[in-house]
Amino acid sequence: MEGSLFVVYEFMENDNLSHYLRGSERDPIPWPTRAQIALDSALGLEYIHEHTVPVYVHRDIKSANILLDKSFHAKVGDFGLTKLSEYGNFSSQSRLVGTFGYIPPECRGGDVSPKVDVYAFGVVLYELISAKKAVIKSGEDATETMTLVALFKQVLSQPDSQEDLHKLVDPKLGDNYPMDEVFKIAHLAKACTKKNPQHRPSMRSVAVDLTTLSSSTGDWDIRSFYGNKAGLNLMSGGLLLLRSHLYWVGSSLILP
């Protein structure tokens, strides 16, 4: 053991978002906590897209890769598929990787950019609203499926979309959620999952939108997790790097 190097990771007591949302033995995650999870995850992704040189693209963002600590603060994990992109060159050709239901259309042609993560994050937002999987059954035939993106697109295109959206909200929440906030986050998810990657917002824009929404409601714990500083520290707390060549140590990102 002498001379060996070890990386010790924080124990994420509440497993991952996918298991917690859909685990039958789990208590439902309250809406303010879901909104906080969205913000935490957005800040983690915003960091690797905007504050590292070179830029990183995760390429496998999904609810199973969003880890929850004992206080339900979220951290982005599992960087096994991370694509190291050259700084300033945000698009590159690559083989298709990721998880079905979270993969945007452009990946079929091998295009990889930070907007791949934005699309997948939009799917996660839909999951936080509905607790449904990224791919669901679309009929009585078990072989017929549709993506959560397609389902929400149908609902949000209806004339009375807010009423139809209400039917998609996780029933475990009962009536304990602000419908106007759910509506805004659903439309943010819709923007994130647009077919054309150039029409999707950046993760910085998404993080700003979620921070603004949290400030207007006052229900989200945006200070305690970021050191209660005057301004949000976008470079701490939101990121846990696993199976990669990056180590998260205190407030420093160390490249071996």
Secondary structure, DSSP 4 states (H G I P E B T S, - for coil): -TT-----PPP-TT-BHHHHHH-TTSPPPPHHHHHHHHHHHHHHHHHHHHSSSS-EE-S---GGGEEE-TT--EEE---TT-EEPPTT---EE----S-TTT--GGGGGTEE-HHHHHHHHHHHHHHHHH---SEEE-SSSTT-EEEHHHHHHHHHTSTTHHHHHHTTS-GGGTT-S-HHHHHHHHHHHHHHT-SSGGGSPPHHHHHHHHHHHHHHH--S-TTGGGTT-SS--TTSSSB---SSS-EEETTEEE--
